[in-house]
Amino acid sequence: MAKKNWIKGLLLAILVGSLLFINHNYLNISPEGIREWILSFGIFAPLIYIILYTIRPLILFPASILSLAAGLAFGAIWGTIYTIIGATLGAIVSFLVAKKFGKQIIKNQTSNVRVQKIQSQMEENGFFYVLLLRLIPLFNFDLISYLAGLSKVKLSHFILATVIGIIPGTFAYNFLGSSFVGDNKFLIIIAVIVFVLISVLPLIFSKKVRGKLGFTKNGG
């Protein structure tokens, strides 16, 4: 299992490197251009970014792209802060929408054995399992928010677990995005290493997490 996880990590590193190579040699999408577009909103840029991230679950826009954009525009630290705020607000929106329209939203998922298990675990210890699934993203981010909304998870516990759980991954994306601004190749290499490490670590612990959640090969 460990060997398989390291292979996944190596493939992830190759993928990131390939995307950088393709962009540099063919696409020529300028990070500075993206940065300038976001900052063109002036003092409202952070607010607009947070609003976009808040409604993201409703429009199904990729969270990773927004996170990288925040790093480009605001830097690793402030980008992480703004992204955590936006992602948390977006998760709250999903949570509350599920409370009101839950059955209609995930009616196709409720028959899934794994989804039922997640919901059952959340009923027992909402904070712990939301935190665990934020740190080790075995399932879609928004799906976890919807399932938490359907379960008897306290909103305060859900918010706290989400904020804590998304910090490592959020920083990795924003640090990677911020490294693209400028010509510091060493910084880019460090950012890619940090990104890969933070992405690989959840894979390493995924087997234990699956066991804790009862997701064995025989149990779904």
C-alpha positions as CSV (number, residue, x, y, z in Angstrom):
1,M,0.0,0.0,0.0
2,A,2.8,2.4,0.9
3,K,4.5,1.7,-2.5
4,K,1.3,2.4,-4.3
5,N,0.9,5.8,-2.4
6,W,4.5,6.8,-3.4
7,I,3.7,5.9,-7.0
8,K,0.7,8.2,-6.8
9,G,2.8,10.9,-5.3
10,L,5.4,10.5,-8.1
11,L,2.6,10.7,-10.7
12,L,1.3,13.8,-9.1
13,A,4.7,15.4,-9.2
14,I,5.1,14.5,-12.9
15,L,1.6,15.9,-13.6
16,V,2.4,19.3,-11.9
17,G,5.7,19.5,-13.8
18,S,4.1,18.6,-17.1
19,L,1.4,21.3,-16.6
20,L,4.1,23.9,-15.9
21,F,6.1,22.8,-19.0
22,I,3.0,22.9,-21.3
23,N,2.0,26.3,-20.0
24,H,5.5,27.7,-20.3
25,N,6.1,26.4,-23.8
26,Y,2.7,26.4,-25.5
27,L,-0.1,28.0,-23.6
28,N,1.8,30.9,-22.3
29,I,-0.8,31.9,-19.8
30,S,0.7,34.6,-17.7
31,P,0.4,34.3,-13.9
32,E,0.9,38.1,-13.8
33,G,-2.1,38.5,-16.1
34,I,-4.4,36.5,-13.8
35,R,-3.0,38.4,-10.8
36,E,-3.7,41.8,-12.5
37,W,-7.2,40.8,-13.4
38,I,-8.1,39.9,-9.8
39,L,-6.4,43.0,-8.4
40,S,-8.1,45.2,-11.0
41,F,-11.1,45.3,-8.6
42,G,-8.9,47.3,-6.2
43,I,-9.8,47.3,-2.5
44,F,-12.8,45.1,-3.3
45,A,-10.6,42.3,-4.8
46,P,-10.5,40.2,-1.5
47,L,-14.3,40.7,-1.0
48,I,-15.1,39.7,-4.6
49,Y,-12.8,36.7,-4.3
50,I,-14.5,35.5,-1.0
51,I,-17.9,36.0,-2.6
52,L,-16.9,33.9,-5.6
53,Y,-15.6,31.2,-3.3
54,T,-18.8,31.3,-1.2
55,I,-21.1,30.6,-4.2
56,R,-18.6,28.2,-5.8
57,P,-20.4,25.0,-4.6
58,L,-23.6,26.2,-6.3
59,I,-22.0,26.8,-9.6
60,L,-19.6,23.8,-9.5
61,F,-16.5,25.8,-10.2
62,P,-13.2,24.0,-9.4
63,A,-12.0,25.0,-6.0
64,S,-8.3,24.3,-6.9
65,I,-8.3,27.0,-9.6
66,L,-9.7,29.6,-7.2
67,S,-7.1,28.7,-4.6
68,L,-4.2,29.0,-7.0
69,A,-5.6,32.3,-8.2
70,A,-5.6,33.6,-4.6
71,G,-2.0,32.7,-4.2
72,L,-1.2,34.6,-7.4
73,A,-3.1,37.7,-6.4
74,F,-2.7,38.0,-2.6
75,G,0.4,35.9,-1.8
76,A,0.7,32.7,0.2
77,I,-0.4,34.1,3.6
78,W,-3.3,36.4,2.7
79,G,-4.4,34.1,-0.1
80,T,-4.7,31.3,2.4
81,I,-6.6,33.5,4.8
82,Y,-9.1,34.7,2.1
83,T,-9.5,31.1,0.8
84,I,-10.2,29.7,4.2
85,I,-12.8,32.3,4.7
86,G,-14.4,31.8,1.3
87,A,-14.2,28.0,1.5
88,T,-15.7,27.9,5.0
89,L,-18.6,30.2,3.9
90,G,-19.1,28.0,0.8
91,A,-19.2,24.9,3.0
92,I,-21.7,26.6,5.3
93,V,-23.9,27.5,2.3
94,S,-23.8,23.8,1.2
95,F,-24.5,22.7,4.8
96,L,-27.6,25.0,5.1
97,V,-28.9,24.2,1.6
98,A,-28.7,20.5,2.5
99,K,-30.6,21.2,5.7
100,K,-33.5,22.6,3.6
101,F,-33.3,20.7,0.3
102,G,-31.0,17.8,1.3
103,K,-33.0,14.9,0.0
104,Q,-33.4,16.4,-3.5
105,I,-29.7,17.4,-3.7
106,I,-28.1,14.0,-3.0
107,K,-31.0,11.7,-3.7
108,N,-28.8,9.8,-6.2
109,Q,-26.1,9.4,-3.5
110,T,-28.2,8.2,-0.6
111,S,-28.3,4.6,-2.0
112,N,-24.5,4.5,-2.0
113,V,-23.2,2.3,0.8
114,R,-20.2,4.6,1.5
115,V,-22.4,7.7,1.6
116,Q,-24.7,6.0,4.1
117,K,-21.7,5.0,6.3
118,I,-20.3,8.6,6.3
119,Q,-23.7,9.9,7.3
120,S,-23.9,7.3,10.1
121,Q,-20.5,8.1,11.4
122,M,-21.3,11.8,11.4
123,E,-24.4,11.1,13.5
124,E,-22.1,9.6,16.2
125,N,-19.2,12.2,16.2
126,G,-19.7,15.0,13.7
127,F,-16.7,17.2,14.6
128,F,-14.2,14.3,14.5
129,Y,-15.4,12.9,11.2
130,V,-15.8,16.2,9.4
131,L,-12.3,17.1,10.5
132,L,-10.9,13.8,9.4
133,L,-12.5,14.0,6.0
134,R,-11.3,17.6,5.5
135,L,-7.7,16.6,6.4
136,I,-7.8,13.4,4.4
137,P,-10.2,14.2,1.5
138,L,-11.4,10.7,0.6
139,F,-14.6,12.2,-0.8
140,N,-15.7,15.3,-2.6
141,F,-15.5,18.4,-0.4
142,D,-19.0,19.6,-1.2
143,L,-20.5,16.2,-0.7
144,I,-19.2,16.1,2.8
145,S,-20.8,19.5,3.5
146,Y,-24.1,18.3,2.2
147,L,-24.0,15.1,4.2
148,A,-23.1,17.0,7.3
149,G,-26.1,19.2,6.7
150,L,-28.3,16.1,6.5
151,S,-26.8,14.6,9.6
152,K,-27.2,15.8,13.2
153,V,-23.9,17.7,13.1
154,K,-23.9,21.0,15.0
155,L,-23.2,23.9,12.7
156,S,-20.5,25.2,15.1
157,H,-18.7,21.9,15.1
158,F,-19.0,21.7,11.3
159,I,-17.5,25.2,10.9
160,L,-14.6,24.6,13.3
161,A,-13.7,21.2,11.8
162,T,-13.8,22.6,8.3
163,V,-11.6,25.6,9.2
164,I,-8.9,23.4,10.9
165,G,-9.1,20.7,8.3
166,I,-8.6,22.8,5.2
167,I,-5.6,24.7,6.4
168,P,-2.8,22.4,5.1
169,G,-4.3,21.9,1.6
170,T,-5.3,25.5,1.3
171,F,-1.8,26.8,2.1
172,A,-0.3,24.3,-0.3
173,Y,-2.4,25.6,-3.2
174,N,-1.8,29.2,-2.3
175,F,1.9,28.8,-1.8
176,L,2.1,27.1,-5.2
177,G,0.1,29.9,-6.8
178,S,2.2,32.7,-5.2
179,S,5.4,31.1,-6.4
180,F,4.4,31.6,-10.0
181,V,4.7,35.4,-9.6
182,G,8.2,36.4,-10.5
183,D,11.2,34.5,-11.8
184,N,12.4,32.7,-8.6
185,K,12.7,29.1,-9.9
186,F,14.0,27.9,-6.5
187,L,10.8,29.2,-4.8
188,I,8.7,27.4,-7.4
189,I,10.6,24.1,-6.8
190,I,10.0,24.5,-3.0
191,A,6.4,25.3,-3.6
192,V,5.9,22.2,-5.8
193,I,7.6,20.0,-3.2
194,V,5.4,21.4,-0.4
195,F,2.3,20.9,-2.6
196,V,3.3,17.3,-3.5
197,L,4.1,16.4,0.1
198,I,0.8,17.8,1.5
199,S,-1.0,16.0,-1.3
200,V,0.8,12.7,-0.8
201,L,0.5,12.6,3.0
202,P,-3.3,12.1,3.0
203,L,-2.8,9.2,0.5
204,I,-0.4,7.6,3.0
205,F,-2.9,7.7,5.8
206,S,-5.9,7.0,3.6
207,K,-5.9,3.2,4.4
208,K,-6.1,3.9,8.2
209,V,-8.8,6.5,7.7
210,R,-10.8,4.1,5.5
211,G,-10.5,1.4,8.2
212,K,-11.5,3.9,10.9
213,L,-14.6,4.8,8.8
214,G,-15.3,1.2,8.1
215,F,-14.5,1.4,4.4
216,T,-12.8,-1.9,3.9
217,K,-12.7,-3.9,0.7
218,N,-15.4,-6.1,2.0
219,G,-17.4,-3.4,3.7
220,G,-17.5,-0.9,0.8
